[in-house]
């Protein structure tokens, strides 16, 4: 499922949390919450929920901002990197 921003993703997750198996999010999501905040919100409801971040310039903040046991993939990336990250997350 794709969401136009963090708020839409949170709403979709809140409505049917069992239909989601993981989160792949950019860090910069435009107006509103960031990918960091989105992941923290989802982890607040499901502490082991797999999270994969993608970013072109925010990867340096992953250690401080990212949720524990998450994965960071820097841009540009190849789709197999996402697949591997989801498999291992």
mmCIF file as gemmi writes it, N, C-alpha and C atoms, coordinates in Angstrom:
data_model
loop_
_atom_site.group_PDB
_atom_site.id
_atom_site.type_symbol
_atom_site.label_atom_id
_atom_site.label_alt_id
_atom_site.label_comp_id
_atom_site.label_asym_id
_atom_site.label_entity_id
_atom_site.label_seq_id
_atom_site.pdbx_PDB_ins_code
_atom_site.Cartn_x
_atom_site.Cartn_y
_atom_site.Cartn_z
_atom_site.occupancy
_atom_site.B_iso_or_equiv
_atom_site.pdbx_formal_charge
_atom_site.auth_seq_id
_atom_site.auth_asym_id
_atom_site.pdbx_PDB_model_num
ATOM 1 N N . UNK Axp A 1 ? 0.833 -1.161 0 1 0 ? 1 A 1
ATOM 2 C CA . UNK Axp A 1 ? 0 0 0 1 0 ? 1 A 1
ATOM 3 C C . UNK Axp A 1 ? 0.883 1.231 0 1 0 ? 1 A 1
ATOM 4 N N . UNK Axp A 2 ? 0.54 2.191 -0.771 1 0 ? 2 A 1
ATOM 5 C CA . UNK Axp A 2 ? 1.271 3.454 -0.804 1 0 ? 2 A 1
ATOM 6 C C . UNK Axp A 2 ? 0.414 4.525 -0.144 1 0 ? 2 A 1
ATOM 7 N N . UNK Axp A 3 ? 1.067 5.44 0.548 1 0 ? 3 A 1
ATOM 8 C CA . UNK Axp A 3 ? 0.36 6.547 1.194 1 0 ? 3 A 1
ATOM 9 C C . UNK Axp A 3 ? 1.005 7.856 0.765 1 0 ? 3 A 1
ATOM 10 N N . UNK Axp A 4 ? 0.207 8.894 0.644 1 0 ? 4 A 1
ATOM 11 C CA . UNK Axp A 4 ? 0.715 10.18 0.155 1 0 ? 4 A 1
ATOM 12 C C . UNK Axp A 4 ? 1.532 10.931 1.195 1 0 ? 4 A 1
ATOM 13 N N . UNK Axp A 5 ? 1.346 10.577 2.484 1 0 ? 5 A 1
ATOM 14 C CA . UNK Axp A 5 ? 2.128 11.209 3.551 1 0 ? 5 A 1
ATOM 15 C C . UNK Axp A 5 ? 2.043 10.333 4.803 1 0 ? 5 A 1
ATOM 16 N N . UNK Axp A 6 ? 2.755 10.74 5.84 1 0 ? 6 A 1
ATOM 17 C CA . UNK Axp A 6 ? 2.801 9.944 7.073 1 0 ? 6 A 1
ATOM 18 C C . UNK Axp A 6 ? 1.434 9.84 7.733 1 0 ? 6 A 1
ATOM 19 N N . UNK Axp A 7 ? 0.689 10.909 7.714 1 0 ? 7 A 1
ATOM 20 C CA . UNK Axp A 7 ? -0.619 10.897 8.348 1 0 ? 7 A 1
ATOM 21 C C . UNK Axp A 7 ? -1.546 9.883 7.678 1 0 ? 7 A 1
ATOM 22 N N . UNK Axp A 8 ? -1.528 9.824 6.344 1 0 ? 8 A 1
ATOM 23 C CA . UNK Axp A 8 ? -2.354 8.845 5.615 1 0 ? 8 A 1
ATOM 24 C C . UNK Axp A 8 ? -1.896 7.423 5.925 1 0 ? 8 A 1
ATOM 25 N N . UNK Axp A 9 ? -0.593 7.223 6.069 1 0 ? 9 A 1
ATOM 26 C CA . UNK Axp A 9 ? -0.072 5.896 6.408 1 0 ? 9 A 1
ATOM 27 C C . UNK Axp A 9 ? -0.516 5.484 7.804 1 0 ? 9 A 1
ATOM 28 N N . UNK Axp A 10 ? -0.458 6.412 8.742 1 0 ? 10 A 1
ATOM 29 C CA . UNK Axp A 10 ? -0.891 6.126 10.117 1 0 ? 10 A 1
ATOM 30 C C . UNK Axp A 10 ? -2.379 5.789 10.141 1 0 ? 10 A 1
ATOM 31 N N . UNK Axp A 11 ? -3.17 6.531 9.403 1 0 ? 11 A 1
ATOM 32 C CA . UNK Axp A 11 ? -4.612 6.276 9.349 1 0 ? 11 A 1
ATOM 33 C C . UNK Axp A 11 ? -4.899 4.888 8.783 1 0 ? 11 A 1
ATOM 34 N N . UNK Axp A 12 ? -4.235 4.541 7.678 1 0 ? 12 A 1
ATOM 35 C CA . UNK Axp A 12 ? -4.443 3.218 7.065 1 0 ? 12 A 1
ATOM 36 C C . UNK Axp A 12 ? -4.014 2.111 8.016 1 0 ? 12 A 1
ATOM 37 N N . UNK Axp A 13 ? -2.877 2.292 8.686 1 0 ? 13 A 1
ATOM 38 C CA . UNK Axp A 13 ? -2.394 1.293 9.629 1 0 ? 13 A 1
ATOM 39 C C . UNK Axp A 13 ? -3.35 1.155 10.811 1 0 ? 13 A 1
ATOM 40 N N . UNK Axp A 14 ? -3.853 2.274 11.301 1 0 ? 14 A 1
ATOM 41 C CA . UNK Axp A 14 ? -4.762 2.252 12.452 1 0 ? 14 A 1
ATOM 42 C C . UNK Axp A 14 ? -6.061 1.519 12.134 1 0 ? 14 A 1
ATOM 43 N N . UNK Axp A 15 ? -6.521 1.641 10.898 1 0 ? 15 A 1
ATOM 44 C CA . UNK Axp A 15 ? -7.769 0.998 10.494 1 0 ? 15 A 1
ATOM 45 C C . UNK Axp A 15 ? -7.632 -0.519 10.387 1 0 ? 15 A 1
ATOM 46 N N . UNK Axp A 16 ? -6.496 -0.995 9.862 1 0 ? 16 A 1
ATOM 47 C CA . UNK Axp A 16 ? -6.297 -2.433 9.663 1 0 ? 16 A 1
ATOM 48 C C . UNK Axp A 16 ? -4.843 -2.808 9.939 1 0 ? 16 A 1
ATOM 49 N N . UNK Axp A 17 ? -4.391 -2.74 11.173 1 0 ? 17 A 1
ATOM 50 C CA . UNK Axp A 17 ? -2.978 -3.016 11.463 1 0 ? 17 A 1
ATOM 51 C C . UNK Axp A 17 ? -2.526 -4.414 11.056 1 0 ? 17 A 1
ATOM 52 N N . UNK Axp A 18 ? -3.421 -5.383 11.111 1 0 ? 18 A 1
ATOM 53 C CA . UNK Axp A 18 ? -3.049 -6.747 10.764 1 0 ? 18 A 1
ATOM 54 C C . UNK Axp A 18 ? -2.803 -6.979 9.288 1 0 ? 18 A 1
ATOM 55 N N . UNK Axp A 19 ? -3.156 -6.016 8.448 1 0 ? 19 A 1
ATOM 56 C CA . UNK Axp A 19 ? -2.95 -6.19 7.014 1 0 ? 19 A 1
ATOM 57 C C . UNK Axp A 19 ? -1.587 -5.662 6.553 1 0 ? 19 A 1
ATOM 58 N N . UNK Axp A 20 ? -0.786 -5.17 7.487 1 0 ? 20 A 1
ATOM 59 C CA . UNK Axp A 20 ? 0.544 -4.65 7.16 1 0 ? 20 A 1
ATOM 60 C C . UNK Axp A 20 ? 1.613 -5.538 7.78 1 0 ? 20 A 1
ATOM 61 N N . UNK Axp A 21 ? 2.643 -5.848 6.998 1 0 ? 21 A 1
ATOM 62 C CA . UNK Axp A 21 ? 3.707 -6.715 7.502 1 0 ? 21 A 1
ATOM 63 C C . UNK Axp A 21 ? 5.015 -5.971 7.734 1 0 ? 21 A 1
ATOM 64 N N . UNK Axp A 22 ? 5.147 -4.76 7.177 1 0 ? 22 A 1
ATOM 65 C CA . UNK Axp A 22 ? 6.378 -3.995 7.334 1 0 ? 22 A 1
ATOM 66 C C . UNK Axp A 22 ? 6.167 -2.58 6.816 1 0 ? 22 A 1
ATOM 67 N N . UNK Axp A 23 ? 7.14 -1.718 7.091 1 0 ? 23 A 1
ATOM 68 C CA . UNK Axp A 23 ? 7.122 -0.338 6.626 1 0 ? 23 A 1
ATOM 69 C C . UNK Axp A 23 ? 8.38 -0.067 5.836 1 0 ? 23 A 1
ATOM 70 N N . UNK Axp A 24 ? 8.213 0.466 4.637 1 0 ? 24 A 1
ATOM 71 C CA . UNK Axp A 24 ? 9.32 1.013 3.853 1 0 ? 24 A 1
ATOM 72 C C . UNK Axp A 24 ? 8.995 2.492 3.694 1 0 ? 24 A 1
ATOM 73 N N . UNK Axp A 25 ? 9.854 3.351 4.22 1 0 ? 25 A 1
ATOM 74 C CA . UNK Axp A 25 ? 9.556 4.778 4.194 1 0 ? 25 A 1
ATOM 75 C C . UNK Axp A 25 ? 10.772 5.617 3.867 1 0 ? 25 A 1
ATOM 76 N N . UNK Axp A 26 ? 10.524 6.653 3.115 1 0 ? 26 A 1
ATOM 77 C CA . UNK Axp A 26 ? 11.522 7.695 2.923 1 0 ? 26 A 1
ATOM 78 C C . UNK Axp A 26 ? 11.558 8.489 4.218 1 0 ? 26 A 1
ATOM 79 N N . UNK Axp A 27 ? 12.546 9.326 4.412 1 0 ? 27 A 1
ATOM 80 C CA . UNK Axp A 27 ? 12.618 10.151 5.611 1 0 ? 27 A 1
ATOM 81 C C . UNK Axp A 27 ? 11.847 11.447 5.403 1 0 ? 27 A 1
ATOM 82 N N . UNK Axp A 28 ? 12.074 12.067 4.285 1 0 ? 28 A 1
ATOM 83 C CA . UNK Axp A 28 ? 11.382 13.322 3.974 1 0 ? 28 A 1
ATOM 84 C C . UNK Axp A 28 ? 10.084 13.001 3.248 1 0 ? 28 A 1
ATOM 85 N N . UNK Axp A 29 ? 8.976 13.297 3.911 1 0 ? 29 A 1
ATOM 86 C CA . UNK Axp A 29 ? 7.665 12.969 3.358 1 0 ? 29 A 1
ATOM 87 C C . UNK Axp A 29 ? 6.837 14.211 3.063 1 0 ? 29 A 1
ATOM 88 N N . UNK Axp A 30 ? 7.484 15.339 2.953 1 0 ? 30 A 1
ATOM 89 C CA . UNK Axp A 30 ? 6.748 16.573 2.695 1 0 ? 30 A 1
ATOM 90 C C . UNK Axp A 30 ? 6.215 17.152 3.985 1 0 ? 30 A 1
ATOM 91 N N . UNK Axp A 31 ? 5.105 17.875 3.874 1 0 ? 31 A 1
ATOM 92 C CA . UNK Axp A 31 ? 4.493 18.509 5.04 1 0 ? 31 A 1
ATOM 93 C C . UNK Axp A 31 ? 4.015 17.448 6.027 1 0 ? 31 A 1
ATOM 94 N N . UNK Axp A 32 ? 4.119 17.752 7.283 1 0 ? 32 A 1
ATOM 95 C CA . UNK Axp A 32 ? 3.665 16.812 8.302 1 0 ? 32 A 1
ATOM 96 C C . UNK Axp A 32 ? 4.81 16.001 8.865 1 0 ? 32 A 1
ATOM 97 N N . UNK Axp A 33 ? 4.478 14.826 9.355 1 0 ? 33 A 1
ATOM 98 C CA . UNK Axp A 33 ? 5.459 13.966 10.017 1 0 ? 33 A 1
ATOM 99 C C . UNK Axp A 33 ? 6.499 13.435 9.039 1 0 ? 33 A 1
ATOM 100 N N . UNK Axp A 34 ? 7.671 13.159 9.577 1 0 ? 34 A 1
ATOM 101 C CA . UNK Axp A 34 ? 8.756 12.578 8.788 1 0 ? 34 A 1
ATOM 102 C C . UNK Axp A 34 ? 8.668 11.052 8.834 1 0 ? 34 A 1
ATOM 103 N N . UNK Axp A 35 ? 9.489 10.406 8.05 1 0 ? 35 A 1
ATOM 104 C CA . UNK Axp A 35 ? 9.576 8.949 8.099 1 0 ? 35 A 1
ATOM 105 C C . UNK Axp A 35 ? 10.06 8.46 9.453 1 0 ? 35 A 1
ATOM 106 N N . UNK Axp A 36 ? 10.917 9.25 10.113 1 0 ? 36 A 1
ATOM 107 C CA . UNK Axp A 36 ? 11.369 8.892 11.463 1 0 ? 36 A 1
ATOM 108 C C . UNK Axp A 36 ? 10.164 8.818 12.394 1 0 ? 36 A 1
ATOM 109 N N . UNK Axp A 37 ? 9.327 9.853 12.333 1 0 ? 37 A 1
ATOM 110 C CA . UNK Axp A 37 ? 8.152 9.924 13.213 1 0 ? 37 A 1
ATOM 111 C C . UNK Axp A 37 ? 7.127 8.843 12.874 1 0 ? 37 A 1
ATOM 112 N N . UNK Axp A 38 ? 6.956 8.581 11.599 1 0 ? 38 A 1
ATOM 113 C CA . UNK Axp A 38 ? 6.032 7.528 11.165 1 0 ? 38 A 1
ATOM 114 C C . UNK Axp A 38 ? 6.443 6.178 11.748 1 0 ? 38 A 1
ATOM 115 N N . UNK Axp A 39 ? 7.716 5.848 11.61 1 0 ? 39 A 1
ATOM 116 C CA . UNK Axp A 39 ? 8.205 4.568 12.131 1 0 ? 39 A 1
ATOM 117 C C . UNK Axp A 39 ? 8.053 4.487 13.645 1 0 ? 39 A 1
ATOM 118 N N . UNK Axp A 40 ? 8.343 5.571 14.344 1 0 ? 40 A 1
ATOM 119 C CA . UNK Axp A 40 ? 8.196 5.579 15.804 1 0 ? 40 A 1
ATOM 120 C C . UNK Axp A 40 ? 6.738 5.363 16.194 1 0 ? 40 A 1
ATOM 121 N N . UNK Axp A 41 ? 5.818 5.956 15.459 1 0 ? 41 A 1
ATOM 122 C CA . UNK Axp A 41 ? 4.4 5.77 15.75 1 0 ? 41 A 1
ATOM 123 C C . UNK Axp A 41 ? 3.992 4.308 15.562 1 0 ? 41 A 1
ATOM 124 N N . UNK Axp A 42 ? 4.375 3.714 14.443 1 0 ? 42 A 1
ATOM 125 C CA . UNK Axp A 42 ? 4.01 2.321 14.192 1 0 ? 42 A 1
ATOM 126 C C . UNK Axp A 42 ? 4.658 1.392 15.196 1 0 ? 42 A 1
ATOM 127 N N . UNK Axp A 43 ? 5.905 1.656 15.544 1 0 ? 43 A 1
ATOM 128 C CA . UNK Axp A 43 ? 6.572 0.837 16.555 1 0 ? 43 A 1
ATOM 129 C C . UNK Axp A 43 ? 5.929 1.005 17.928 1 0 ? 43 A 1
ATOM 130 N N . UNK Axp A 44 ? 5.295 2.142 18.166 1 0 ? 44 A 1
ATOM 131 C CA . UNK Axp A 44 ? 4.599 2.341 19.435 1 0 ? 44 A 1
ATOM 132 C C . UNK Axp A 44 ? 3.412 1.403 19.594 1 0 ? 44 A 1
ATOM 133 N N . UNK Axp A 45 ? 2.839 0.991 18.493 1 0 ? 45 A 1
ATOM 134 C CA . UNK Axp A 45 ? 1.707 0.064 18.543 1 0 ? 45 A 1
ATOM 135 C C . UNK Axp A 45 ? 2.142 -1.373 18.321 1 0 ? 45 A 1
ATOM 136 N N . UNK Axp A 46 ? 3.286 -1.55 17.68 1 0 ? 46 A 1
ATOM 137 C CA . UNK Axp A 46 ? 3.797 -2.891 17.39 1 0 ? 46 A 1
ATOM 138 C C . UNK Axp A 46 ? 5.321 -2.861 17.506 1 0 ? 46 A 1
ATOM 139 N N . UNK Axp A 47 ? 5.871 -3.153 18.68 1 0 ? 47 A 1
ATOM 140 C CA . UNK Axp A 47 ? 7.304 -2.975 18.955 1 0 ? 47 A 1
ATOM 141 C C . UNK Axp A 47 ? 8.28 -3.732 18.057 1 0 ? 47 A 1
ATOM 142 N N . UNK Axp A 48 ? 7.832 -4.775 17.397 1 0 ? 48 A 1
ATOM 143 C CA . UNK Axp A 48 ? 8.743 -5.542 16.539 1 0 ? 48 A 1
ATOM 144 C C . UNK Axp A 48 ? 8.442 -5.349 15.055 1 0 ? 48 A 1
ATOM 145 N N . UNK Axp A 49 ? 7.609 -4.374 14.726 1 0 ? 49 A 1
ATOM 146 C CA . UNK Axp A 49 ? 7.226 -4.126 13.337 1 0 ? 49 A 1
ATOM 147 C C . UNK Axp A 49 ? 8.471 -3.798 12.505 1 0 ? 49 A 1
ATOM 148 N N . UNK Axp A 50 ? 8.719 -4.546 11.419 1 0 ? 50 A 1
ATOM 149 C CA . UNK Axp A 50 ? 9.907 -4.301 10.591 1 0 ? 50 A 1
ATOM 150 C C . UNK Axp A 50 ? 9.862 -2.933 9.902 1 0 ? 50 A 1
ATOM 151 N N . UNK Axp A 51 ? 10.981 -2.207 9.967 1 0 ? 51 A 1
ATOM 152 C CA . UNK Axp A 51 ? 11.079 -0.879 9.365 1 0 ? 51 A 1
ATOM 153 C C . UNK Axp A 51 ? 12.313 -0.808 8.476 1 0 ? 51 A 1
ATOM 154 N N . UNK Axp A 52 ? 12.094 -0.335 7.245 1 0 ? 52 A 1
ATOM 155 C CA . UNK Axp A 52 ? 13.185 -0.078 6.307 1 0 ? 52 A 1
ATOM 156 C C . UNK Axp A 52 ? 13.076 1.384 5.893 1 0 ? 52 A 1
ATOM 157 N N . UNK Axp A 53 ? 14.134 2.147 6.15 1 0 ? 53 A 1
ATOM 158 C CA . UNK Axp A 53 ? 14.19 3.543 5.738 1 0 ? 53 A 1
ATOM 159 C C . UNK Axp A 53 ? 14.945 3.637 4.426 1 0 ? 53 A 1
ATOM 160 N N . UNK Axp A 54 ? 14.543 4.594 3.593 1 0 ? 54 A 1
ATOM 161 C CA . UNK Axp A 54 ? 15.337 4.941 2.409 1 0 ? 54 A 1
ATOM 162 C C . UNK Axp A 54 ? 15.552 6.448 2.439 1 0 ? 54 A 1
ATOM 163 N N . UNK Axp A 55 ? 16.748 6.877 2.081 1 0 ? 55 A 1
ATOM 164 C CA . UNK Axp A 55 ? 17.03 8.307 2.112 1 0 ? 55 A 1
ATOM 165 C C . UNK Axp A 55 ? 18.236 8.646 1.262 1 0 ? 55 A 1
ATOM 166 N N . UNK Axp A 56 ? 18.199 9.837 0.715 1 0 ? 56 A 1
ATOM 167 C CA . UNK Axp A 56 ? 19.331 10.332 -0.05 1 0 ? 56 A 1
ATOM 168 C C . UNK Axp A 56 ? 20.293 11.141 0.79 1 0 ? 56 A 1
ATOM 169 N N . UNK Axp A 57 ? 19.783 11.774 1.847 1 0 ? 57 A 1
ATOM 170 C CA . UNK Axp A 57 ? 20.663 12.639 2.624 1 0 ? 57 A 1
ATOM 171 C C . UNK Axp A 57 ? 20.508 12.539 4.145 1 0 ? 57 A 1
ATOM 172 N N . UNK Axp A 58 ? 19.568 11.752 4.599 1 0 ? 58 A 1
ATOM 173 C CA . UNK Axp A 58 ? 19.324 11.671 6.043 1 0 ? 58 A 1
ATOM 174 C C . UNK Axp A 58 ? 19.903 10.429 6.703 1 0 ? 58 A 1
ATOM 175 N N . UNK Axp A 59 ? 20.585 9.608 5.946 1 0 ? 59 A 1
ATOM 176 C CA . UNK Axp A 59 ? 21.132 8.355 6.482 1 0 ? 59 A 1
ATOM 177 C C . UNK Axp A 59 ? 22.083 8.592 7.65 1 0 ? 59 A 1
ATOM 178 N N . UNK Axp A 60 ? 22.766 9.729 7.657 1 0 ? 60 A 1
ATOM 179 C CA . UNK Axp A 60 ? 23.722 10.009 8.736 1 0 ? 60 A 1
ATOM 180 C C . UNK Axp A 60 ? 23.028 10.147 10.09 1 0 ? 60 A 1
ATOM 181 N N . UNK Axp A 61 ? 21.721 10.38 10.098 1 0 ? 61 A 1
ATOM 182 C CA . UNK Axp A 61 ? 20.964 10.552 11.336 1 0 ? 61 A 1
ATOM 183 C C . UNK Axp A 61 ? 20.291 9.262 11.813 1 0 ? 61 A 1
ATOM 184 N N . UNK Axp A 62 ? 20.462 8.193 11.058 1 0 ? 62 A 1
ATOM 185 C CA . UNK Axp A 62 ? 19.786 6.936 11.353 1 0 ? 62 A 1
ATOM 186 C C . UNK Axp A 62 ? 20.067 6.425 12.762 1 0 ? 62 A 1
ATOM 187 N N . UNK Axp A 63 ? 21.314 6.482 13.206 1 0 ? 63 A 1
ATOM 188 C CA . UNK Axp A 63 ? 21.676 5.983 14.525 1 0 ? 63 A 1
ATOM 189 C C . UNK Axp A 63 ? 20.961 6.701 15.658 1 0 ? 63 A 1
ATOM 190 N N . UNK Axp A 64 ? 20.645 7.968 15.464 1 0 ? 64 A 1
ATOM 191 C CA . UNK Axp A 64 ? 19.985 8.768 16.49 1 0 ? 64 A 1
ATOM 192 C C . UNK Axp A 64 ? 18.469 8.767 16.297 1 0 ? 64 A 1
ATOM 193 N N . UNK Axp A 65 ? 18.019 8.894 15.066 1 0 ? 65 A 1
ATOM 194 C CA . UNK Axp A 65 ? 16.591 9.058 14.772 1 0 ? 65 A 1
ATOM 195 C C . UNK Axp A 65 ? 15.85 7.755 14.484 1 0 ? 65 A 1
ATOM 196 N N . UNK Axp A 66 ? 16.55 6.768 13.961 1 0 ? 66 A 1
ATOM 197 C CA . UNK Axp A 66 ? 15.892 5.532 13.551 1 0 ? 66 A 1
ATOM 198 C C . UNK Axp A 66 ? 15.466 4.664 14.719 1 0 ? 66 A 1
ATOM 199 N N . UNK Axp A 67 ? 14.434 3.868 14.482 1 0 ? 67 A 1
ATOM 200 C CA . UNK Axp A 67 ? 13.992 2.941 15.526 1 0 ? 67 A 1
ATOM 201 C C . UNK Axp A 67 ? 14.973 1.768 15.597 1 0 ? 67 A 1
ATOM 202 N N . UNK Axp A 68 ? 15.104 1.139 16.765 1 0 ? 68 A 1
ATOM 203 C CA . UNK Axp A 68 ? 16.011 -0.005 16.907 1 0 ? 68 A 1
ATOM 204 C C . UNK Axp A 68 ? 15.643 -1.141 15.946 1 0 ? 68 A 1
ATOM 205 N N . UNK Axp A 69 ? 16.648 -1.873 15.536 1 0 ? 69 A 1
ATOM 206 C CA . UNK Axp A 69 ? 16.463 -3.041 14.668 1 0 ? 69 A 1
ATOM 207 C C . UNK Axp A 69 ? 15.865 -2.674 13.316 1 0 ? 69 A 1
ATOM 208 N N . UNK Axp A 70 ? 16.083 -1.443 12.858 1 0 ? 70 A 1
ATOM 209 C CA . UNK Axp A 70 ? 15.621 -1.021 11.544 1 0 ? 70 A 1
ATOM 210 C C . UNK Axp A 70 ? 16.772 -1.124 10.548 1 0 ? 70 A 1
ATOM 211 N N . UNK Axp A 71 ? 16.445 -0.895 9.296 1 0 ? 71 A 1
ATOM 212 C CA . UNK Axp A 71 ? 17.445 -0.964 8.224 1 0 ? 71 A 1
ATOM 213 C C . UNK Axp A 71 ? 17.408 0.343 7.444 1 0 ? 71 A 1
ATOM 214 N N . UNK Axp A 72 ? 18.573 0.854 7.058 1 0 ? 72 A 1
ATOM 215 C CA . UNK Axp A 72 ? 18.663 2.071 6.25 1 0 ? 72 A 1
ATOM 216 C C . UNK Axp A 72 ? 19.263 1.709 4.895 1 0 ? 72 A 1
ATOM 217 N N . UNK Axp A 73 ? 18.608 2.162 3.847 1 0 ? 73 A 1
ATOM 218 C CA . UNK Axp A 73 ? 19.111 1.997 2.484 1 0 ? 73 A 1
ATOM 219 C C . UNK Axp A 73 ? 19.273 3.394 1.897 1 0 ? 73 A 1
ATOM 220 N N . UNK Axp A 74 ? 20.445 3.689 1.382 1 0 ? 74 A 1
ATOM 221 C CA . UNK Axp A 74 ? 20.686 5.01 0.823 1 0 ? 74 A 1
ATOM 222 C C . UNK Axp A 74 ? 20.351 5.035 -0.662 1 0 ? 74 A 1
ATOM 223 N N . UNK Axp A 75 ? 19.892 6.203 -1.103 1 0 ? 75 A 1
ATOM 224 C CA . UNK Axp A 75 ? 19.588 6.428 -2.518 1 0 ? 75 A 1
ATOM 225 C C . UNK Axp A 75 ? 20.874 6.789 -3.233 1 0 ? 75 A 1
ATOM 226 N N . UNK Axp A 76 ? 21.027 6.443 -4.457 1 0 ? 76 A 1
ATOM 227 C CA . UNK Axp A 76 ? 20.133 5.593 -5.244 1 0 ? 76 A 1
ATOM 228 C C . UNK Axp A 76 ? 20.279 4.131 -4.804 1 0 ? 76 A 1
ATOM 229 N N . UNK Axp A 77 ? 19.222 3.377 -4.99 1 0 ? 77 A 1
ATOM 230 C CA . UNK Axp A 77 ? 19.238 1.97 -4.608 1 0 ? 77 A 1
ATOM 231 C C . UNK Axp A 77 ? 18.612 1.144 -5.724 1 0 ? 77 A 1
ATOM 232 N N . UNK Axp A 78 ? 18.833 -0.145 -5.652 1 0 ? 78 A 1
ATOM 233 C CA . UNK Axp A 78 ? 18.229 -1.085 -6.603 1 0 ? 78 A 1
ATOM 234 C C . UNK Axp A 78 ? 17.13 -1.84 -5.859 1 0 ? 78 A 1
ATOM 235 N N . UNK Axp A 79 ? 16.071 -2.192 -6.549 1 0 ? 79 A 1
ATOM 236 C CA . UNK Axp A 79 ? 14.936 -2.877 -5.922 1 0 ? 79 A 1
ATOM 237 C C . UNK Axp A 79 ? 15.351 -4.142 -5.16 1 0 ? 79 A 1
ATOM 238 N N . UNK Axp A 80 ? 16.334 -4.912 -5.627 1 0 ? 80 A 1
ATOM 239 C CA . UNK Axp A 80 ? 16.739 -6.072 -4.823 1 0 ? 80 A 1
ATOM 240 C C . UNK Axp A 80 ? 17.206 -5.706 -3.416 1 0 ? 80 A 1
ATOM 241 N N . UNK Axp A 81 ? 17.713 -4.493 -3.217 1 0 ? 81 A 1
ATOM 242 C CA . UNK Axp A 81 ? 18.113 -4.074 -1.875 1 0 ? 81 A 1
ATOM 243 C C . UNK Axp A 81 ? 16.894 -3.98 -0.953 1 0 ? 81 A 1
ATOM 244 N N . UNK Axp A 82 ? 15.788 -3.488 -1.473 1 0 ? 82 A 1
ATOM 245 C CA . UNK Axp A 82 ? 14.558 -3.391 -0.674 1 0 ? 82 A 1
ATOM 246 C C . UNK Axp A 82 ? 14.067 -4.793 -0.334 1 0 ? 82 A 1
ATOM 247 N N . UNK Axp A 83 ? 14.067 -5.668 -1.321 1 0 ? 83 A 1
ATOM 248 C CA . UNK Axp A 83 ? 13.6 -7.044 -1.12 1 0 ? 83 A 1
ATOM 249 C C . UNK Axp A 83 ? 14.46 -7.733 -0.064 1 0 ? 83 A 1
ATOM 250 N N . UNK Axp A 84 ? 15.769 -7.608 -0.16 1 0 ? 84 A 1
ATOM 251 C CA . UNK Axp A 84 ? 16.675 -8.203 0.822 1 0 ? 84 A 1
ATOM 252 C C . UNK Axp A 84 ? 16.437 -7.612 2.211 1 0 ? 84 A 1
ATOM 253 N N . UNK Axp A 85 ? 16.266 -6.307 2.283 1 0 ? 85 A 1
ATOM 254 C CA . UNK Axp A 85 ? 16.021 -5.652 3.581 1 0 ? 85 A 1
ATOM 255 C C . UNK Axp A 85 ? 14.731 -6.167 4.205 1 0 ? 85 A 1
ATOM 256 N N . UNK Axp A 86 ? 13.689 -6.297 3.418 1 0 ? 86 A 1
ATOM 257 C CA . UNK Axp A 86 ? 12.426 -6.791 3.957 1 0 ? 86 A 1
ATOM 258 C C . UNK Axp A 86 ? 12.538 -8.236 4.411 1 0 ? 86 A 1
ATOM 259 N N . UNK Axp A 87 ? 13.322 -9.005 3.705 1 0 ? 87 A 1
ATOM 260 C CA . UNK Axp A 87 ? 13.53 -10.399 4.075 1 0 ? 87 A 1
ATOM 261 C C . UNK Axp A 87 ? 14.271 -10.527 5.408 1 0 ? 87 A 1
ATOM 262 N N . UNK Axp A 88 ? 15.204 -9.634 5.644 1 0 ? 88 A 1
ATOM 263 C CA . UNK Axp A 88 ? 16.038 -9.71 6.849 1 0 ? 88 A 1
ATOM 264 C C . UNK Axp A 88 ? 15.494 -8.898 8.009 1 0 ? 88 A 1
ATOM 265 N N . UNK Axp A 89 ? 14.558 -8.001 7.745 1 0 ? 89 A 1
ATOM 266 C CA . UNK Axp A 89 ? 14.042 -7.091 8.798 1 0 ? 89 A 1
ATOM 267 C C . UNK Axp A 89 ? 13.175 -7.837 9.79 1 0 ? 89 A 1
